[in-house]
């Protein structure tokens, strides 16, 4: 196949001898490095710095590492040719080697710039490797052809969010979409429906941005988790309302306290927390609180867990207060009676 392309290429160049092209330098993306995310796609951008002005046709081979592909056939490929190069190209495929022949719709002018872009797909377990453009021929000047160029695929750094885990049950809200798949020691839930006694939950692995949700600690020694950020997540049916900033909360809304949702007396909800609006709860709800139902289990009404605290004072509804009066409060994770 390569010999056929090369012979055809040389024959065509004889027709375009007045547009001879001398040399040039090929480069890929920025610094011959391509950033990728496993299981996703990335753009392979190829640049050519000319030493002359005319390109009438070109030939090259692309070699990709195992786990990276531009397609199993021409119809699968997404290639955007620039600088008058024709999209009506020829390609031969041998494993992970792709041999191209491309003509121009008219003489390609300009001495430098983007020549074409290809969409590369990566397997879920792809860890990186080297690719190569080789046997590059431009307008038939084999003796002065651009040198082969080797480039590397480098895994993109994954942005994460650190979430503190202080209790068996925690609420959270983030301004970015999150992916809990693979995060160990916790399980994420949204509240899908509410009865007079129970908040029914649905396990989720991806959470949209600005969505309130529950985090259950299932490993005792977990004190914080690192959760990867993703571009977006599908919408979920969820009764919780989250906030990424500290907000006042009206009385009779429900907040998480001691493993259940209880009616609050008003106060302030800390940033990155969530609550259950009173409008989502039946008016005849149990005064002792609404238990969390998860995986067929129900949280116990008598569970005791440390309040979500930042050194401030909280009432038994889990709400932060600025001053105390007669009653029971949570201070530094302990119950304190004020007389």
Backbone bond lengths (Angstrom), bond angles and torsions (degrees), N, CA, C in turn:
res aa  C-N    CA-C-N  psi(-1)  N-CA   C-N-CA  omega(-1)  CA-C   N-CA-C  phi
1 X - - - 1.456 - - 1.523 110.86 -
2 X 1.345 115.79 -43.95 1.454 119.97 -179.29 1.524 110.17 -62.64
3 X 1.360 117.33 -42.42 1.466 121.07 -179.89 1.521 110.59 -63.09
4 X 1.331 116.29 -39.89 1.457 120.51 179.11 1.522 110.90 -61.91
5 X 1.352 115.97 -47.63 1.456 119.42 179.15 1.524 111.55 -60.68
6 X 1.330 115.34 -42.78 1.457 119.32 -176.39 1.526 110.44 -65.49
7 X 1.334 117.36 -41.36 1.457 120.54 179.73 1.522 110.44 -64.85
8 X 1.343 115.44 -42.77 1.456 119.91 179.37 1.527 109.95 -64.82
9 X 1.311 115.27 -38.22 1.459 121.63 -178.97 1.531 111.21 -63.79
10 X 1.332 115.85 -47.42 1.462 120.21 -179.76 1.530 110.97 -63.91
11 X 1.340 115.68 -38.82 1.467 118.72 178.96 1.517 111.38 -62.69
12 X 1.333 115.92 -41.31 1.456 119.09 179.52 1.526 111.75 -66.86
13 X 1.310 115.32 -36.08 1.465 118.42 -178.43 1.518 112.16 -64.77
14 X 1.307 115.70 -27.03 1.463 118.47 177.29 1.522 110.66 -64.37
15 X 1.347 116.23 -26.63 1.458 120.22 178.62 1.521 112.03 -79.01
16 X 1.335 115.61 -17.10 1.466 120.05 -175.29 1.532 111.22 -118.48
17 X 1.307 116.88 35.23 1.465 120.79 -174.21 1.516 112.31 -62.97
18 X 1.324 116.56 -23.86 1.472 118.32 -179.38 1.514 111.46 -76.81
19 X 1.333 117.75 -8.88 1.456 120.92 -179.59 1.519 111.05 -111.32
20 X 1.305 117.11 32.92 1.464 120.92 -177.65 1.517 110.76 -55.56
21 X 1.313 114.23 142.37 1.470 121.17 -177.27 1.518 108.54 -122.73
22 X 1.289 116.43 132.28 1.460 120.03 -177.33 1.519 110.72 -107.73
23 X 1.330 115.21 114.73 1.463 121.66 170.07 1.515 114.49 63.18
24 X 1.327 115.90 -147.66 1.451 123.66 -176.33 1.508 110.02 125.81
25 X 1.334 115.35 163.07 1.465 121.50 -179.75 1.522 108.54 -123.87
26 X 1.331 116.49 125.83 1.454 122.16 178.32 1.531 109.30 -99.14
27 X 1.340 116.46 137.30 1.467 120.92 175.55 1.523 108.99 -139.44
28 X 1.319 115.47 161.84 1.458 121.55 -174.78 1.524 110.10 -125.41
29 X 1.347 115.84 129.73 1.469 122.71 178.28 1.527 110.48 46.43
30 X 1.319 117.22 -136.21 1.461 120.61 -179.61 1.523 108.65 -107.09
31 X 1.318 116.64 113.01 1.457 120.45 178.73 1.505 113.60 67.89
32 X 1.340 117.59 27.39 1.476 122.26 -179.23 1.528 112.13 57.73
33 X 1.335 115.56 36.82 1.458 121.56 176.69 1.525 109.01 -129.28
34 X 1.325 115.98 133.59 1.463 122.17 -179.04 1.524 108.28 -117.17
35 X 1.321 116.55 118.43 1.463 121.44 178.90 1.526 109.41 -83.12
36 X 1.328 117.08 136.11 1.464 120.58 -177.59 1.522 111.15 -141.80
37 X 1.340 114.35 161.82 1.454 122.79 172.74 1.526 107.25 -124.04
38 X 1.336 119.14 127.04 1.471 120.58 -179.84 1.525 111.66 -53.68
39 X 1.344 115.36 139.09 1.448 120.33 179.05 1.518 114.26 80.91
40 X 1.332 117.28 -0.96 1.464 122.17 -178.30 1.529 109.92 -116.56
41 X 1.321 115.72 -170.29 1.464 121.62 176.45 1.528 109.58 -119.77
42 X 1.326 115.79 159.90 1.460 121.77 176.47 1.523 108.35 -144.98
43 X 1.313 115.56 156.89 1.463 120.79 179.57 1.525 110.23 -91.79
44 X 1.335 115.18 128.94 1.464 122.25 174.95 1.529 106.21 -101.05
45 X 1.325 116.50 105.36 1.463 122.39 -175.17 1.525 109.82 -101.78
46 X 1.331 116.12 124.29 1.460 121.53 -175.47 1.531 109.29 -112.41
47 X 1.320 114.90 125.46 1.461 121.78 -178.05 1.528 109.86 -112.13
48 X 1.314 115.30 148.10 1.462 120.56 175.87 1.515 109.23 -131.32
49 X 1.328 115.68 123.10 1.460 121.80 171.98 1.515 107.30 -98.61
50 X 1.326 117.58 113.14 1.463 122.74 -175.76 1.528 111.97 -80.58
51 X 1.323 114.04 158.41 1.467 119.33 167.43 1.528 110.07 -110.91
52 X 1.325 115.16 0.33 1.464 121.14 175.42 1.525 106.13 -143.20
53 X 1.314 118.83 -168.72 1.448 119.64 -172.40 1.511 115.67 -113.02
54 X 1.318 120.87 -15.58 1.456 119.62 -172.32 1.508 114.33 -110.39
55 X 1.333 117.11 133.12 1.460 122.69 170.27 1.525 106.48 -128.35
56 X 1.308 116.78 121.95 1.462 119.96 177.59 1.512 111.89 -106.63
57 X 1.310 118.23 -28.63 1.458 122.54 175.92 1.529 108.36 -165.99
58 X 1.321 115.66 161.15 1.456 119.50 -179.91 1.526 109.89 -150.66
59 X 1.322 114.63 160.79 1.453 122.97 179.61 1.523 108.20 -138.15
60 X 1.320 116.83 143.34 1.466 120.09 177.37 1.517 108.83 -162.98
61 X 1.322 115.75 163.48 1.458 122.28 173.54 1.524 108.65 -119.73
62 X 1.315 115.39 140.07 1.459 122.61 176.84 1.520 108.60 -115.73
63 X 1.337 115.79 126.62 1.464 121.11 177.17 1.529 108.03 -114.40
64 X 1.322 116.41 125.20 1.464 121.58 179.56 1.523 110.18 -113.09
65 X 1.338 117.60 150.16 1.473 120.15 177.19 1.531 110.88 -72.67
66 X 1.306 116.36 160.74 1.452 121.75 177.80 1.524 109.72 -58.65
67 X 1.321 116.27 132.99 1.464 120.19 -179.26 1.512 113.17 99.82
68 X 1.347 117.07 -6.54 1.472 122.27 175.57 1.519 108.11 -121.34
69 X 1.324 117.92 138.67 1.459 120.70 -177.84 1.527 110.78 -150.74
70 X 1.322 116.08 152.00 1.465 120.60 171.69 1.523 109.98 -107.62
71 X 1.347 116.99 3.12 1.451 120.75 176.99 1.513 112.36 134.78
72 X 1.337 115.17 153.12 1.459 120.31 179.89 1.521 112.08 -84.63
73 X 1.335 117.26 -14.52 1.460 122.18 177.97 1.516 108.84 -151.76
74 X 1.320 116.33 169.14 1.463 120.51 -179.25 1.521 111.28 -58.85
75 X 1.325 117.49 -36.47 1.462 120.91 -178.23 1.525 112.52 -66.69
76 X 1.338 117.43 -21.50 1.460 121.70 178.80 1.530 112.46 -83.35
77 X 1.320 117.03 -16.62 1.461 121.01 -170.43 1.528 112.39 -82.06
78 X 1.328 114.54 142.26 1.453 121.60 175.03 1.526 107.81 -118.04
79 X 1.344 115.17 99.65 1.462 121.24 -175.96 1.516 108.88 -127.93
80 X 1.297 116.64 131.39 1.460 122.55 -179.78 1.529 108.46 -114.87
81 X 1.336 116.33 100.01 1.456 120.60 -179.76 1.529 110.95 -81.62
82 X 1.316 116.21 142.22 1.465 123.24 -178.10 1.531 109.74 -117.48
83 X 1.297 114.35 178.90 1.468 123.17 172.84 1.540 111.71 52.04
84 X 1.327 115.88 45.49 1.473 123.60 174.71 1.530 113.99 70.00
85 X 1.326 118.17 8.26 1.460 118.88 174.06 1.525 108.63 -70.46
86 X 1.316 116.94 139.63 1.454 121.82 -173.65 1.524 111.92 -80.52
87 X 1.329 116.09 141.25 1.459 121.07 175.21 1.525 110.84 -77.73
88 X 1.329 117.30 -8.36 1.463 122.03 177.53 1.526 109.11 -89.52
89 X 1.330 115.10 71.11 1.454 121.82 -174.47 1.526 110.60 -99.48
90 X 1.331 115.92 169.52 1.465 122.48 173.75 1.529 108.20 -113.92
91 X 1.340 116.20 142.87 1.458 119.57 179.86 1.526 109.83 -144.64
92 X 1.322 115.31 137.16 1.457 121.84 172.83 1.512 109.13 -113.66
93 X 1.333 117.42 138.94 1.466 121.66 -175.14 1.519 109.46 -120.22
94 X 1.333 114.82 126.26 1.462 121.16 176.40 1.524 107.25 -134.01
95 X 1.351 115.90 92.78 1.459 119.21 -175.66 1.512 110.24 66.52
96 X 1.327 116.07 -121.35 1.461 121.37 179.09 1.521 112.57 -99.75
97 X 1.328 116.49 18.16 1.465 121.53 176.45 1.526 109.03 -109.75
98 X 1.329 115.69 128.15 1.459 122.08 -178.74 1.526 108.23 -119.63
99 X 1.330 117.15 122.21 1.460 122.14 -178.50 1.529 108.85 -107.70
100 X 1.329 116.69 119.94 1.462 122.40 -173.05 1.526 111.98 -111.48
101 X 1.315 115.07 145.22 1.460 122.36 164.88 1.528 106.82 -129.37
102 X 1.348 116.50 125.71 1.463 121.62 -174.79 1.525 109.36 -132.34
103 X 1.314 116.88 130.96 1.459 121.58 173.06 1.522 109.55 -99.01
104 X 1.316 116.31 168.14 1.456 121.11 173.10 1.525 108.80 -107.48
105 X 1.329 115.63 147.39 1.458 120.33 178.38 1.522 111.17 -71.02
106 X 1.321 115.16 -25.80 1.465 123.44 171.66 1.512 106.00 -156.22
107 X 1.299 118.02 169.87 1.464 119.62 -177.25 1.520 110.41 -56.44
108 X 1.320 116.37 125.27 1.456 121.39 -179.16 1.518 109.11 -74.92
109 X 1.300 115.73 120.76 1.461 119.42 -178.58 1.525 110.06 -104.29
110 X 1.296 115.24 171.13 1.455 120.22 -178.79 1.509 111.00 93.98
111 X 1.307 116.76 140.98 1.466 119.87 -172.28 1.523 113.79 -96.07
112 X 1.337 118.75 -7.77 1.450 118.97 178.74 1.515 109.88 -160.83
113 X 1.337 115.63 161.21 1.451 120.53 176.90 1.512 112.80 135.81
114 X 1.337 115.29 -178.08 1.449 122.53 -178.61 1.522 110.06 -66.71
115 X 1.330 115.85 129.80 1.459 121.49 -179.38 1.533 110.59 -96.99
116 X 1.335 117.43 -44.45 1.460 121.46 174.82 1.526 109.82 -166.15
117 X 1.350 114.46 162.90 1.461 121.80 175.86 1.517 108.88 -126.55
118 X 1.341 116.24 140.69 1.459 122.05 177.63 1.523 108.92 -123.95
119 X 1.321 116.26 143.70 1.460 119.99 173.66 1.529 108.82 -91.09
120 X 1.327 116.04 122.44 1.458 122.05 179.50 1.526 108.61 -107.70
121 X 1.330 116.46 131.96 1.463 121.71 176.72 1.524 109.70 -103.39
122 X 1.342 115.10 145.85 1.461 120.15 -176.03 1.526 110.69 -123.12
123 X 1.319 115.70 140.07 1.460 121.39 176.41 1.531 109.75 -67.22
124 X 1.330 116.10 157.24 1.466 120.62 -178.96 1.520 112.25 -60.12
125 X 1.345 117.07 -29.79 1.466 120.48 -177.45 1.525 112.77 -102.09
126 X 1.337 116.85 13.56 1.470 119.52 -179.98 1.522 109.97 -69.21
127 X 1.329 116.23 130.28 1.462 121.51 -176.33 1.521 113.30 -111.61
128 X 1.322 117.50 -0.74 1.464 120.05 -179.58 1.512 111.77 115.60
129 X 1.303 116.10 177.40 1.456 121.12 -179.62 1.517 110.84 156.48
130 X 1.325 115.85 -169.74 1.460 121.40 -177.29 1.525 111.07 -108.45
131 X 1.323 114.58 144.55 1.454 122.16 171.09 1.523 108.40 -120.24
132 X 1.319 116.49 169.48 1.462 118.60 -176.81 1.526 111.39 -152.25
133 X 1.334 115.95 136.29 1.454 122.64 165.74 1.527 106.67 -101.42
134 X 1.327 116.41 125.30 1.466 119.48 -176.35 1.528 109.84 -139.45
135 X 1.323 114.74 170.94 1.474 122.45 178.95 1.522 110.76 51.38
136 X 1.320 116.17 44.93 1.464 121.30 -177.50 1.521 109.39 -80.71
137 X 1.315 116.18 120.56 1.467 122.11 177.74 1.519 108.64 -121.92
138 X 1.304 115.77 131.17 1.465 120.62 179.17 1.514 108.34 -128.92
139 X 1.327 116.37 115.74 1.466 123.50 178.78 1.524 112.58 54.82
140 X 1.345 116.47 27.04 1.457 120.75 168.95 1.497 118.44 83.87
141 X 1.324 118.90 0.70 1.458 120.24 -179.57 1.525 110.54 -84.27
142 X 1.319 116.82 71.88 1.457 121.09 -176.85 1.522 112.61 -61.18
143 X 1.321 116.85 -33.87 1.463 120.29 -177.04 1.517 111.18 -71.52
144 X 1.350 116.22 -22.43 1.460 119.73 -179.45 1.523 110.08 -124.56
145 X 1.325 116.24 34.37 1.467 121.30 -177.04 1.530 110.83 -75.53
146 X 1.336 116.78 154.90 1.467 119.08 175.80 1.521 110.75 -58.11
147 X 1.313 115.40 145.02 1.469 119.99 179.43 1.522 110.82 -69.61
148 X 1.345 115.12 153.49 1.460 119.33 173.06 1.523 109.01 -58.23
149 X 1.338 116.26 149.61 1.463 119.36 178.89 1.531 108.91 -129.48
150 X 1.325 115.70 128.90 1.456 122.48 176.23 1.524 108.59 -102.64
151 X 1.321 116.44 135.90 1.467 120.68 179.51 1.519 108.89 -131.98
152 X 1.323 116.76 163.76 1.465 120.78 -175.55 1.530 110.45 -121.18
153 X 1.326 114.52 145.13 1.456 121.59 171.62 1.523 107.30 -96.97
154 X 1.334 116.23 121.89 1.457 120.86 -178.23 1.524 109.27 -120.50
155 X 1.326 115.70 129.18 1.463 120.36 -178.25 1.525 110.64 -63.36
156 X 1.338 115.25 130.76 1.460 120.30 179.97 1.524 110.37 -67.90
157 X 1.317 115.43 142.45 1.460 119.47 176.64 1.525 108.92 -65.05
158 X 1.337 116.62 135.36 1.456 121.46 -179.27 1.523 110.08 -92.07
159 X 1.324 115.66 122.93 1.463 120.15 176.35 1.521 108.80 -74.24
160 X 1.314 117.01 136.69 1.459 121.37 178.69 1.524 110.84 -129.32
161 X 1.315 115.05 161.01 1.461 122.45 174.42 1.524 107.87 -118.16
162 X 1.325 116.53 131.89 1.463 121.50 177.62 1.522 108.99 -89.11
163 X 1.333 116.86 123.54 1.465 122.09 -179.65 1.521 108.87 -117.47
164 X 1.326 118.18 120.25 1.473 119.84 176.45 1.523 110.50 -72.34
165 X 1.315 116.35 140.99 1.461 122.23 179.09 1.525 107.73 -121.35
166 X 1.332 116.34 105.52 1.466 119.66 -175.56 1.522 113.00 -104.63
167 X 1.335 117.40 -23.58 1.458 121.25 -175.45 1.519 111.11 -127.79
168 X 1.332 115.44 173.29 1.457 118.30 173.85 1.525 109.91 -64.73
169 X 1.333 116.49 -39.62 1.464 121.71 175.83 1.513 109.94 -118.36
170 X 1.335 115.79 133.38 1.461 122.50 -177.28 1.527 108.72 -138.09
171 X 1.317 116.78 150.26 1.468 119.61 169.79 1.522 108.73 -105.79
172 X 1.332 115.08 155.31 1.466 118.91 179.42 1.523 109.59 -154.66
173 X 1.311 114.31 156.40 1.462 122.46 174.33 1.517 108.20 -150.60
174 X 1.327 117.47 132.94 1.465 122.05 -177.72 1.530 109.58 -127.89
175 X 1.308 116.19 146.84 1.474 120.55 178.86 1.528 112.19 -75.90
176 X 1.342 116.88 -3.22 1.461 121.38 178.88 1.525 110.09 -123.37
177 X 1.336 116.05 151.24 1.461 120.51 176.45 1.525 109.47 -69.17
178 X 1.339 116.67 142.68 1.457 121.67 -174.03 1.525 111.20 -125.62
179 X 1.333 115.34 151.40 1.456 122.14 179.53 1.525 109.46 -121.81
180 X 1.335 116.80 109.90 1.459 121.68 -177.31 1.524 112.82 -89.45
181 X 1.314 117.84 -2.63 1.459 119.19 179.64 1.528 109.90 -64.48
182 X 1.304 116.26 124.33 1.463 120.18 -178.87 1.517 114.09 90.47
183 X 1.348 118.36 -9.22 1.469 120.94 177.53 1.525 107.78 -78.30
184 X 1.306 117.17 123.16 1.466 121.58 -173.47 1.521 112.03 -94.41
185 X 1.332 115.30 151.72 1.457 121.18 173.30 1.509 115.53 91.37
186 X 1.347 118.16 -8.47 1.465 121.24 -178.08 1.521 109.93 -142.76
187 X 1.337 115.09 163.82 1.465 122.62 172.25 1.522 107.43 -133.63
188 X 1.333 117.17 138.77 1.466 121.85 -179.42 1.525 110.39 -103.60
189 X 1.341 115.80 141.26 1.464 121.86 -179.78 1.531 110.01 -137.64
190 X 1.325 115.79 154.05 1.460 121.76 163.78 1.522 106.88 -115.03
191 X 1.326 116.52 160.11 1.463 121.41 177.59 1.522 107.88 -92.65
192 X 1.324 116.23 112.83 1.459 120.49 -174.45 1.528 113.37 -89.21
193 X 1.343 116.64 -28.49 1.468 120.15 178.42 1.528 108.95 -158.21
194 X 1.342 115.25 160.69 1.465 120.23 -176.60 1.524 109.06 -136.00
195 X 1.341 116.01 133.60 1.461 121.80 172.93 1.527 108.59 -111.71
196 X 1.303 116.92 -170.73 1.471 119.48 179.68 1.519 112.57 -68.80
197 X 1.332 116.68 -20.19 1.468 119.67 -176.62 1.524 114.45 -126.00
198 X 1.337 117.36 -14.68 1.458 119.07 -171.79 1.525 112.83 -135.95
199 X 1.319 114.70 142.98 1.469 122.77 170.03 1.522 106.63 -105.62
200 X 1.317 116.10 106.55 1.461 120.94 -178.10 1.523 109.93 -80.98
201 X 1.319 115.93 132.95 1.464 120.07 -173.57 1.527 111.89 -114.79
202 X 1.313 113.94 160.60 1.462 122.51 174.24 1.516 108.58 -127.26
203 X 1.331 115.59 128.08 1.464 120.24 177.89 1.531 109.84 -69.47
204 X 1.318 117.01 133.17 1.465 122.02 178.56 1.517 109.52 -130.68
205 X 1.321 116.35 149.04 1.469 120.29 176.06 1.522 111.66 -105.90
206 X 1.336 116.93 -23.50 1.465 120.58 177.55 1.521 109.54 -124.34
207 X 1.331 115.29 135.25 1.460 121.88 -175.82 1.536 109.19 -119.42
208 X 1.333 118.52 125.34 1.470 119.35 176.22 1.522 111.83 -64.13
209 X 1.296 116.39 159.69 1.461 121.24 177.37 1.526 110.53 -61.68
210 X 1.332 116.06 144.46 1.471 123.76 175.23 1.532 113.31 63.73
211 X 1.315 116.87 25.35 1.465 122.11 178.85 1.523 109.40 -104.87
212 X 1.329 117.34 128.05 1.451 120.18 175.60 1.518 110.36 -75.75
213 X 1.333 117.53 143.65 1.454 120.43 -179.54 1.522 110.62 -156.06
214 X 1.336 114.93 170.16 1.460 122.06 179.06 1.520 110.56 -103.39
215 X 1.325 115.77 145.08 1.461 121.64 172.72 1.520 107.95 -123.11
216 X 1.318 116.40 120.88 1.464 121.22 176.12 1.521 109.69 -99.96
217 X 1.315 116.19 125.94 1.464 120.65 175.70 1.512 108.54 -82.06
218 X 1.334 117.42 122.37 1.462 121.05 -179.91 1.521 112.34 -112.30
219 X 1.323 116.63 -5.43 1.467 121.68 174.95 1.519 107.89 -120.09
220 X 1.321 116.76 122.53 1.459 121.86 -168.30 1.523 114.14 -58.85
221 X 1.345 117.81 -35.90 1.459 119.43 -172.60 1.538 113.61 -89.33
222 X 1.315 117.78 8.15 1.467 120.02 178.92 1.524 109.68 -76.48
223 X 1.321 116.31 124.24 1.468 121.21 176.80 1.524 112.56 -115.36
224 X 1.325 117.07 -17.67 1.464 121.71 175.61 1.524 107.96 -160.78
225 X 1.319 116.14 159.28 1.460 121.38 179.31 1.520 109.39 -134.57
226 X 1.331 116.07 153.42 1.458 123.31 173.83 1.524 107.62 -108.28
227 X 1.330 116.84 116.73 1.463 121.43 -175.62 1.525 109.46 -113.68
228 X 1.335 118.09 124.91 1.467 120.72 -179.49 1.530 112.31 -64.44
229 X 1.325 114.45 141.24 1.467 121.97 174.84 1.524 108.37 -86.88
230 X 1.334 117.05 139.11 1.457 122.08 175.79 1.524 109.20 -123.58
231 X 1.319 115.69 163.36 1.468 120.41 -176.09 1.518 111.78 -63.67
232 X 1.321 117.39 -40.74 1.459 121.22 -179.03 1.521 108.86 -163.38
233 X 1.326 115.82 166.98 1.460 122.05 176.80 1.518 108.41 -142.74
234 X 1.316 116.03 150.17 1.462 120.80 -179.07 1.527 110.56 -64.11
235 X 1.331 115.93 148.05 1.460 121.22 178.98 1.524 110.32 -61.75
236 X 1.330 116.35 148.46 1.461 122.20 -179.67 1.531 109.48 -125.65
237 X 1.340 116.00 152.31 1.462 121.05 172.93 1.518 107.41 -81.94
238 X 1.328 116.75 117.55 1.455 120.01 -169.11 1.523 110.48 -151.88
239 X 1.316 116.08 129.51 1.461 121.61 179.62 1.528 112.61 -89.30
240 X 1.318 117.07 -16.08 1.464 120.10 -179.25 1.526 111.09 -74.44
241 X 1.313 115.13 150.22 1.462 121.78 174.02 1.524 107.59 -118.93
242 X 1.325 116.68 127.62 1.460 120.58 -178.19 1.511 112.39 -107.28
243 X 1.301 115.53 163.76 1.457 121.43 175.34 1.523 109.36 -142.37
244 X 1.318 116.65 141.74 1.458 120.84 177.36 1.524 111.73 -100.07
245 X 1.333 116.11 -2.38 1.465 121.68 176.39 1.521 108.93 -130.01
246 X 1.311 116.52 159.36 1.467 120.39 177.17 1.522 109.60 -65.55
247 X 1.340 116.83 133.07 1.464 120.35 -178.34 1.525 109.79 -136.74
248 X 1.345 117.23 153.49 1.469 119.60 169.89 1.522 108.50 -74.23
249 X 1.312 116.57 147.17 1.456 120.68 179.34 1.518 109.11 -128.45
250 X 1.319 116.01 131.97 1.451 121.07 -175.40 1.524 111.06 -75.22
251 X 1.318 115.42 155.18 1.462 121.70 177.27 1.528 110.20 -60.74
252 X 1.324 114.13 151.16 1.464 124.86 176.63 1.528 113.98 80.43
253 X 1.346 118.36 -4.51 1.459 119.10 165.94 1.530 107.54 -74.39
254 X 1.312 116.83 163.66 1.465 120.75 -174.16 1.529 110.66 -110.62
255 X 1.328 114.96 133.00 1.458 121.51 179.08 1.528 109.80 -122.78
256 X 1.310 115.88 160.42 1.463 121.24 -179.16 1.525 110.20 -79.03
257 X 1.312 115.76 127.62 1.459 120.82 178.40 1.519 108.89 -154.04
258 X 1.328 116.58 126.01 1.465 121.64 178.14 1.526 112.74 54.25
259 X 1.316 116.25 41.52 1.449 120.90 173.76 1.508 115.45 77.67
260 X 1.330 118.01 14.91 1.463 121.36 177.70 1.532 108.49 -149.69
261 X 1.318 115.21 168.22 1.470 119.95 176.18 1.526 108.55 -95.91
262 X 1.330 115.24 127.46 1.460 120.82 -179.57 1.521 109.74 -125.08
263 X 1.324 115.64 153.30 1.461 121.55 -179.70 1.525 109.28 -71.72
264 X 1.330 116.38 129.65 1.463 119.57 -177.60 1.523 110.85 -95.35
265 X 1.321 115.81 164.95 1.457 122.65 -179.70 1.518 111.64 -99.04
266 X 1.344 116.44 8.80 1.459 120.62 -174.80 1.509 109.88 99.35
267 X 1.296 116.66 165.52 1.459 120.63 179.76 1.511 111.23 143.21
268 X 1.318 117.00 -141.80 1.461 122.40 -176.11 1.528 109.81 -126.95
269 X 1.316 115.81 132.81 1.465 120.85 175.47 1.523 108.11 -99.60
270 X 1.340 117.89 124.11 1.468 120.17 -178.78 1.527 112.43 -62.17
271 X 1.316 116.02 161.88 1.470 121.64 176.48 1.521 109.94 -63.22
272 X 1.325 115.35 151.15 1.472 123.46 177.26 1.524 112.64 63.15
273 X 1.330 115.73 35.56 1.459 121.31 176.05 1.528 109.43 -125.34
274 X 1.332 116.35 177.05 1.461 121.08 -179.43 1.519 109.68 -142.28
275 X 1.333 115.67 156.94 1.453 121.07 178.06 1.521 109.53 -140.00
276 X 1.330 115.69 168.46 1.456 122.76 179.57 1.523 107.60 -106.74
277 X 1.329 118.13 111.02 1.472 120.61 -177.25 1.524 111.79 -61.89
278 X 1.310 116.07 144.16 1.470 119.99 -178.57 1.523 111.84 -61.34
279 X 1.333 117.20 -28.37 1.464 120.26 179.95 1.529 112.33 -67.60
280 X 1.332 117.70 -17.45 1.458 121.54 179.12 1.524 112.59 -91.88
281 X 1.333 116.13 -2.23 1.469 121.20 -175.56 1.528 109.24 -113.89
282 X 1.330 118.15 132.28 1.467 120.29 176.75 1.524 111.27 -56.65
283 X 1.332 116.78 143.40 1.470 120.58 -177.26 1.523 112.39 -63.47
284 X 1.328 116.85 -22.12 1.470 120.41 -179.30 1.526 112.30 -94.68
285 X 1.335 117.42 23.84 1.462 121.68 -176.96 1.518 111.42 -60.29
286 X 1.326 115.83 149.55 1.465 123.06 -179.50 1.521 110.18 -59.65
287 X 1.333 116.69 126.91 1.461 121.20 -179.30 1.521 112.61 -65.36
288 X 1.360 116.73 -20.79 1.458 119.65 179.91 1.524 112.43 -77.53
289 X 1.301 116.31 -11.26 1.457 119.25 179.11 1.513 111.91 121.69
290 X 1.327 116.08 164.84 1.456 123.32 -178.06 1.523 107.99 -107.01
291 X 1.304 116.37 117.18 1.461 121.36 -177.92 1.525 111.02 -74.63
292 X 1.321 116.25 153.40 1.465 122.36 178.77 1.520 108.56 -93.37
293 X 1.334 116.34 123.96 1.461 121.74 177.71 1.519 108.48 -101.51
294 X 1.337 117.10 122.23 1.457 121.87 -176.86 1.517 109.30 -141.59
295 X 1.305 116.86 131.57 1.472 122.18 177.67 1.521 112.33 49.05
296 X 1.311 117.36 37.00 1.460 120.78 179.16 1.514 114.25 83.07
297 X 1.331 118.13 -1.22 1.461 122.27 179.84 1.522 109.89 -108.03
298 X 1.340 115.43 160.66 1.456 121.03 179.47 1.516 109.29 -126.70
299 X 1.332 116.98 136.28 1.455 119.76 177.37 1.520 109.07 -67.86
300 X 1.345 115.85 144.10 1.459 120.55 -178.75 1.516 111.96 -77.33
301 X 1.328 115.92 142.32 1.453 120.31 -179.53 1.517 111.36 -65.33
302 X 1.317 118.03 -27.59 1.463 120.71 -175.78 1.512 113.50 -96.52
303 X 1.350 117.96 11.13 1.460 119.62 178.02 1.521 109.74 -62.76
304 X 1.335 115.94 143.35 1.462 120.74 176.38 1.514 108.06 -123.31
305 X 1.310 116.53 127.03 1.458 120.25 176.91 1.517 108.53 -138.92
306 X 1.303 115.95 155.90 1.457 121.22 -178.73 1.514 109.73 -64.29
307 X 1.308 117.40 137.35 1.462 120.43 -179.86 1.518 110.68 -67.18
308 X 1.338 116.13 150.85 1.464 120.75 174.92 1.525 106.35 -70.84
309 X 1.318 116.94 103.11 1.456 119.71 -169.30 1.508 112.19 -131.76
310 X 1.302 116.07 150.54 1.456 122.02 176.63 1.522 110.41 -123.54
311 X 1.361 116.21 28.75 1.457 120.68 -178.74 1.512 112.33 96.29
312 X 1.339 117.53 -5.39 1.454 121.47 -179.46 1.532 109.75 -87.01
313 X 1.337 114.98 -175.95 1.466 121.84 -179.33 1.525 108.53 -105.67
314 X 1.341 116.18 134.50 1.462 121.05 -178.38 1.521 109.37 -125.25
315 X 1.348 115.45 147.09 1.461 118.47 171.68 1.521 109.07 -83.77
316 X 1.336 117.36 179.29 1.455 120.13 -175.76 1.526 112.73 -71.29
317 X 1.324 116.72 -7.87 1.465 120.30 174.53 1.521 111.40 -87.90
318 X 1.334 115.48 -0.18 1.459 119.27 179.25 1.510 113.89 85.54
319 X 1.328 117.34 8.38 1.458 121.12 -178.36 1.527 110.32 -94.59
320 X 1.344 115.19 139.07 1.458 119.34 179.18 1.524 109.41 -76.62
321 X 1.324 116.28 137.39 1.465 121.52 179.12 1.519 108.81 -123.76
322 X 1.327 115.41 152.11 1.467 119.68 -177.46 1.524 112.27 -86.27
323 X 1.343 117.00 -25.94 1.466 119.93 178.01 1.518 108.95 -148.60
324 X 1.319 115.76 162.01 1.455 120.51 -176.72 1.515 111.16 -106.66
325 X 1.317 113.76 157.65 1.459 121.97 168.18 1.527 106.17 -136.30
326 X 1.310 117.51 -170.79 1.461 118.70 -177.34 1.532 109.65 -59.25
327 X 1.340 115.70 130.06 1.455 120.01 179.94 1.515 112.19 151.09
328 X 1.321 114.97 -168.67 1.467 121.33 -178.21 1.523 108.71 -111.81
329 X 1.351 116.73 135.71 1.457 122.04 -177.11 1.534 109.83 -134.23
330 X 1.327 115.32 164.39 1.459 121.56 173.95 1.517 107.86 -106.30
331 X 1.338 116.25 119.77 1.460 121.46 178.37 1.528 107.25 -128.93
332 X 1.359 115.44 120.50 1.466 121.11 179.84 1.531 111.18 54.27
333 X 1.327 115.26 39.02 1.443 120.21 175.39 1.526 115.26 81.26
334 X 1.357 118.00 5.67 1.450 121.57 -178.63 1.525 110.63 -122.43
335 X 1.355 115.78 148.33 1.436 119.80 175.36 1.533 110.06 -77.26
336 X 1.331 116.28 132.25 1.457 122.24 179.53 1.528 108.25 -127.64
337 X 1.323 117.16 130.25 1.450 121.60 178.73 1.522 108.95 -96.71
338 X 1.329 115.51 123.28 1.471 121.43 176.86 1.523 108.16 -102.81
339 X 1.336 116.14 121.41 1.486 120.65 -177.45 1.517 110.34 -102.62
